[in-house]
């Protein structure tokens, strides 16, 4: 019997092709399609929430304007990428992304961890005039989005199509918002489902050993610091460091508390950036300032500190 079947398979190419095709299809279903229907294949991070109506509208605008042609939204698990952009991407943070907007080309920087990195005002200003923030940027301006009102009925249809929860009041409120509002709302939610490192908590005062600025009062360092400040800091703190999106650097406050601090506290804030609840010399930060440790070396940061001190007359 077995020999007869073996003989038929070798002498009947059509039968052999049919049985081989059936075997391949069964294997494909079992190993690929069936697992795709199981819950384990569709993980969701604990902090992941469905898009709100305004956020989904922003995602649609992001896709419509082709932002994913120049910006990726995925950080690979490589040391260099994690150091530059933040925690590497997890499958469970994209459960509500239909379609995915991972992108494949980085004409501009990756945006996977852009959410809550900057305050809203920063994004509004950046979309209005990207070159005011990054002089060499080739990103086009999107200030015209401020003049485009959202269509609540269109967004409601998208919410229903994707099965995302919403309340009628959420849709009604969209009538007063613009496409710029929506795009900023989307920017602020990207990547926020990934847990960040625990925030520092204020504790009992500890005596710190402060390091003096090795470039304090150095005319060359101050001149260099001025150039660096103009290129990287002025857009948030103002050309004369008197404040704009970020706080003034020439008043008698540091992290919203009156009173001066040593130079190395300025250095650490520039180096590490700020996160909500971060404590520096007993003062709590509100967040919104990115770290510059990846773009400025120690001498350049000290030069910026020297320049700020010169503006303060110190």
Backbone torsions as a table, in degrees:
resi	resn	phi	psi	omega
1	UNK	NA	-48.5	179.9
2	UNK	-65.3	-37.6	-180.0
3	UNK	-67.5	-36.5	179.3
4	UNK	-65.0	-43.8	179.3
5	UNK	-64.3	-40.4	178.7
6	UNK	-62.4	-39.8	-179.5
7	UNK	-66.8	-42.2	-179.5
8	UNK	-62.4	-41.5	-179.5
9	UNK	-62.1	-36.4	-177.5
10	UNK	-83.7	-19.0	-178.2
11	UNK	-106.2	-6.7	-179.8
12	UNK	-123.5	90.2	-177.4
13	UNK	-60.6	-31.8	-179.8
14	UNK	-66.9	-45.5	178.5
15	UNK	-62.1	-42.5	179.2
16	UNK	-61.6	-42.6	-179.5
17	UNK	-65.2	-39.4	179.9
18	UNK	-65.4	-47.4	-179.6
19	UNK	-65.0	-38.4	178.3
20	UNK	-64.4	-41.7	179.2
21	UNK	-63.4	-43.1	178.4
22	UNK	-61.4	-43.4	179.7
23	UNK	-62.3	-42.4	179.5
24	UNK	-65.5	-42.9	-179.5
25	UNK	-63.9	-42.5	178.4
26	UNK	-62.4	-45.2	179.0
27	UNK	-62.3	-39.1	179.5
28	UNK	-65.4	-43.2	179.7
29	UNK	-63.2	-45.4	-176.7
30	UNK	-68.1	-40.0	-174.2
31	UNK	-92.4	-19.2	-175.9
32	UNK	-120.8	-60.4	-171.6
33	UNK	-72.4	-42.4	179.5
34	UNK	-61.7	-46.1	177.6
35	UNK	-60.6	-28.7	-179.6
36	UNK	-65.4	-20.2	-179.1
37	UNK	-91.7	-5.9	-178.8
38	UNK	-86.8	153.4	-176.5
39	UNK	-63.9	-32.7	-177.1
40	UNK	-62.9	-24.3	-178.4
41	UNK	-83.5	-2.5	-179.2
42	UNK	-130.2	66.4	-177.3
43	UNK	-72.0	154.8	174.7
44	UNK	-132.2	131.1	177.7
45	UNK	-66.1	151.5	-177.0
46	UNK	-57.3	-37.4	-177.3
47	UNK	-88.3	-1.4	-175.7
48	UNK	-72.9	132.1	177.9
49	UNK	-125.2	150.0	175.9
50	UNK	-61.5	153.0	178.7
51	UNK	-63.1	135.8	170.0
52	UNK	-74.2	164.8	-175.8
53	UNK	-57.5	-45.3	-178.7
54	UNK	-66.2	-38.2	179.4
55	UNK	-66.6	-41.2	178.8
56	UNK	-65.3	-38.4	176.6
57	UNK	-60.0	-40.8	177.9
58	UNK	-65.4	-38.6	177.9
59	UNK	-63.0	-40.4	177.9
60	UNK	-63.3	-39.9	179.3
61	UNK	-67.8	-41.7	177.1
62	UNK	-56.1	-43.9	180.0
63	UNK	-71.9	-41.7	-179.2
64	UNK	-60.3	-40.3	-177.5
65	UNK	-83.4	0.7	175.9
66	UNK	72.4	27.7	-179.4
67	UNK	-61.1	-30.3	-179.8
68	UNK	-73.1	-5.8	174.5
69	UNK	-76.9	-22.7	-178.3
70	UNK	-116.4	-19.8	-177.4
71	UNK	-122.9	132.1	171.9
72	UNK	-88.0	165.6	175.0
73	UNK	-133.8	45.0	178.1
74	UNK	-151.7	129.2	178.5
75	UNK	-104.7	119.1	179.6
76	UNK	-73.5	151.8	-179.1
77	UNK	-75.6	56.4	177.2
78	UNK	-114.5	142.5	-175.4
79	UNK	-56.5	-43.3	-177.6
80	UNK	-64.2	-38.6	-179.6
81	UNK	-71.9	-41.2	179.5
82	UNK	-64.2	-38.6	178.7
83	UNK	-65.0	-35.3	-176.4
84	UNK	-85.1	-43.5	-171.1
85	UNK	-107.3	-23.0	-177.9
86	UNK	118.6	-171.4	-176.0
87	UNK	-49.7	137.6	-177.9
88	UNK	-67.1	157.2	-173.2
89	UNK	-70.7	146.2	178.5
90	UNK	-117.2	143.2	-178.9
91	UNK	-58.7	-36.0	-174.0
92	UNK	-70.7	-7.5	-179.6
93	UNK	-91.0	-0.6	-177.1
94	UNK	-114.4	18.2	-174.6
95	UNK	-60.9	-29.3	-178.1
96	UNK	-102.2	6.4	-179.2
97	UNK	-87.9	106.9	178.1
98	UNK	-135.7	101.5	1.9
99	UNK	-85.0	170.2	172.4
100	UNK	-68.2	146.6	178.6
101	UNK	-120.3	43.8	-177.8
102	UNK	-63.5	-35.8	-177.8
103	UNK	71.9	170.9	-179.6
104	UNK	-139.7	-0.3	-175.6
105	UNK	-135.3	133.8	-178.9
106	UNK	-111.6	70.7	168.7
107	UNK	-66.3	-39.7	171.8
108	UNK	-108.5	173.9	-176.6
109	UNK	-69.4	160.1	175.1
110	UNK	-65.1	145.1	-176.6
111	UNK	-116.5	13.4	-175.2
112	UNK	-61.3	-24.4	-178.5
113	UNK	-122.7	28.4	-177.5
114	UNK	-75.4	-24.8	-176.7
115	UNK	-57.9	127.1	177.5
116	UNK	66.6	9.3	177.8
117	UNK	-74.4	-38.1	179.5
118	UNK	-122.8	157.8	174.5
119	UNK	-72.1	163.2	-179.3
120	UNK	-54.8	-41.2	-177.1
121	UNK	-59.1	-33.7	178.8
122	UNK	-63.2	-45.8	-178.6
123	UNK	-66.0	-41.5	178.2
124	UNK	-59.5	-46.3	179.5
125	UNK	-65.4	-38.5	-178.4
126	UNK	-67.8	-43.1	177.6
127	UNK	-66.3	-31.9	179.5
128	UNK	-68.3	-42.4	-176.6
129	UNK	-154.0	85.4	-177.6
130	UNK	-56.9	-35.8	-176.4
131	UNK	-69.2	-20.6	176.5
132	UNK	-70.1	-22.8	179.6
133	UNK	-96.8	-40.6	179.1
134	UNK	-134.1	102.8	-171.9
135	UNK	-56.4	-33.3	-176.4
136	UNK	-91.9	3.8	-179.0
137	UNK	-65.6	139.4	175.0
138	UNK	-105.6	17.4	178.3
139	UNK	-73.2	133.0	178.3
140	UNK	-71.9	158.5	178.7
141	UNK	-80.1	144.5	179.7
142	UNK	-122.5	27.9	-179.3
143	UNK	-60.1	-26.6	-179.1
144	UNK	-64.6	-16.3	177.9
145	UNK	-64.4	-22.0	178.6
146	UNK	-63.8	-24.9	-175.5
147	UNK	-92.3	-4.5	-177.3
148	UNK	-100.2	113.6	177.1
149	UNK	-77.4	148.2	178.2
150	UNK	-76.3	153.1	176.4
151	UNK	-103.7	101.0	-176.1
152	UNK	-56.2	-40.6	-177.6
153	UNK	-65.1	-36.9	179.0
154	UNK	-66.5	-42.9	-179.7
155	UNK	-68.0	-38.5	177.2
156	UNK	-60.0	-40.9	178.0
157	UNK	-61.7	-39.4	178.8
158	UNK	-67.5	-39.8	178.4
159	UNK	-60.9	-43.3	179.9
160	UNK	-66.4	-42.6	-178.2
161	UNK	-61.8	-34.9	-178.5
162	UNK	-92.4	-4.3	179.1
163	UNK	71.0	27.3	-179.6
164	UNK	-88.8	138.7	-177.8
165	UNK	-73.7	145.4	176.7
166	UNK	-159.8	161.3	176.1
167	UNK	-111.0	150.5	178.7
168	UNK	-53.2	-35.2	179.8
169	UNK	-64.0	-33.0	178.7
170	UNK	-62.9	-42.1	-179.0
171	UNK	-70.3	-43.0	-180.0
172	UNK	-59.7	-40.0	-177.7
173	UNK	-64.4	-20.8	-178.9
174	UNK	-67.5	-20.9	-178.0
175	UNK	-63.4	-20.1	-179.8
176	UNK	-98.7	-0.6	-175.7
177	UNK	-104.7	158.2	-179.5
178	UNK	-108.2	170.8	177.2
179	UNK	-64.6	-30.5	176.2
180	UNK	-64.7	-43.7	177.3
181	UNK	-57.5	-43.6	-177.9
182	UNK	-65.4	-43.7	-178.7
183	UNK	-64.2	-40.2	177.8
184	UNK	-65.5	-41.2	178.2
185	UNK	-60.7	-38.7	177.7
186	UNK	-68.0	-42.4	177.6
187	UNK	-55.5	-39.9	-173.5
188	UNK	-76.7	-9.3	-179.9
189	UNK	-106.6	-13.7	-177.3
190	UNK	-62.7	123.8	174.1
191	UNK	77.9	3.4	-175.3
192	UNK	-79.2	-7.8	179.2
193	UNK	-76.9	-16.3	177.7
194	UNK	-82.0	124.5	-177.8
195	UNK	-63.4	132.5	176.4
196	UNK	-88.8	169.8	178.6
197	UNK	-61.3	145.9	-179.3
198	UNK	-52.6	135.3	-179.8
199	UNK	-72.6	146.8	178.4
200	UNK	-67.3	142.3	-179.6
201	UNK	-115.5	134.8	-179.5
202	UNK	-61.8	133.9	179.4
203	UNK	-131.7	-167.6	179.7
204	UNK	-63.0	145.8	-178.9
205	UNK	-58.5	135.3	179.1
206	UNK	-122.9	133.9	-179.6
207	UNK	-69.1	122.5	-178.2
208	UNK	-99.5	150.7	172.9
209	UNK	-98.7	109.5	-174.5
210	UNK	-90.6	146.5	-179.7
211	UNK	-105.5	125.6	179.4
212	UNK	-71.3	154.3	177.5
213	UNK	-72.9	115.7	-178.8
214	UNK	-67.6	-13.7	-177.8
215	UNK	-111.3	14.0	-178.1
216	UNK	-58.6	128.5	176.5
217	UNK	77.5	-1.5	-179.1
218	UNK	-75.6	116.8	-177.2
219	UNK	-56.2	-40.9	179.9
220	UNK	-65.9	-40.9	179.4
221	UNK	-66.0	-39.7	179.3
222	UNK	-64.7	-40.9	178.5
223	UNK	-64.2	-42.4	177.9
224	UNK	-65.6	-42.4	179.3
225	UNK	-60.6	-35.5	178.4
226	UNK	-63.8	-43.2	178.9
227	UNK	-63.9	-44.2	-179.4
228	UNK	-65.5	-41.9	179.5
229	UNK	-61.1	-44.3	-179.1
230	UNK	-62.0	-38.4	-176.5
231	UNK	-79.3	-30.2	-171.3
232	UNK	-118.6	-25.9	-169.1
233	UNK	-115.4	-29.5	-172.5
234	UNK	-60.6	-32.1	-176.8
235	UNK	-63.3	-27.4	179.4
236	UNK	-102.1	-34.6	-175.3
237	UNK	-104.1	0.9	179.6
238	UNK	88.1	151.9	-177.3
239	UNK	-60.6	-32.9	179.4
240	UNK	-103.5	15.8	178.6
241	UNK	62.9	25.1	-179.3
242	UNK	-93.0	5.9	174.7
243	UNK	100.7	146.8	176.1
244	UNK	-158.3	-103.3	172.5
245	UNK	-66.4	-41.7	176.8
246	UNK	-97.7	171.8	-177.1
247	UNK	-73.0	164.6	174.9
248	UNK	-67.1	145.8	177.7
249	UNK	-109.8	2.7	-177.2
250	UNK	-114.7	5.3	174.1
251	UNK	-89.4	-169.8	-178.0
252	UNK	-101.0	42.1	178.5
253	UNK	-129.9	150.1	173.6
254	UNK	-139.8	121.1	-174.2
255	UNK	52.6	45.8	170.8
256	UNK	68.7	15.9	177.5
257	UNK	-122.5	132.9	-179.7
258	UNK	-66.0	144.7	178.5
259	UNK	113.7	143.4	-177.0
260	UNK	-79.8	163.5	176.6
261	UNK	-135.3	162.7	178.8
262	UNK	-65.6	161.9	-177.2
263	UNK	-58.9	-35.9	-174.6
264	UNK	-69.8	-18.3	173.5
265	UNK	-69.9	-38.7	173.7
266	UNK	-62.4	-44.1	-179.5
267	UNK	-57.7	-46.8	-175.8
268	UNK	-66.7	-36.9	178.4
269	UNK	-67.5	-41.6	177.6
270	UNK	-66.2	-41.9	-177.5
271	UNK	-67.4	-46.2	-172.5
272	UNK	-99.6	-13.0	-173.6
273	UNK	73.4	-171.6	178.2
274	UNK	-131.1	145.2	174.0
275	UNK	-128.2	151.0	-179.7
276	UNK	-54.5	128.8	178.2
277	UNK	87.6	-7.1	178.6
278	UNK	-63.5	138.3	-177.6
279	UNK	-107.5	128.0	176.0
280	UNK	-131.2	113.9	-179.5
281	UNK	53.5	41.7	176.8
282	UNK	80.7	5.5	-178.1
283	UNK	-115.6	136.9	-176.2
284	UNK	-91.4	130.6	178.3
285	UNK	-86.4	155.7	177.4
286	UNK	-96.7	-11.5	-179.6
287	UNK	88.9	174.7	176.6
288	UNK	107.0	-7.1	178.9
289	UNK	-107.3	124.6	-179.4
290	UNK	-75.2	156.4	176.1
291	UNK	-76.9	147.6	178.6
292	UNK	-112.3	12.3	-178.6
293	UNK	-65.1	-22.7	-179.9
294	UNK	-86.5	-12.6	-176.5
295	UNK	-119.3	-21.7	-178.9
296	UNK	-123.0	131.0	176.7
297	UNK	-79.3	176.9	-174.0
298	UNK	-60.4	-44.7	-178.4
299	UNK	-62.8	-36.3	-179.6
300	UNK	-71.5	-35.8	176.5
301	UNK	-67.9	-42.3	177.2
302	UNK	-62.3	-33.4	178.3
303	UNK	-66.0	-39.4	177.2
304	UNK	-63.7	-42.1	178.5
305	UNK	-61.5	-42.4	179.2
306	UNK	-61.4	-40.1	179.1
307	UNK	-65.8	-44.7	178.7
308	UNK	-60.2	-42.2	178.7
309	UNK	-63.3	-36.0	179.3
310	UNK	-65.7	-35.7	176.7
311	UNK	-67.2	-30.9	179.5
312	UNK	-82.6	-8.0	-177.5
313	UNK	76.7	28.2	-178.3
314	UNK	-124.0	NA	NA
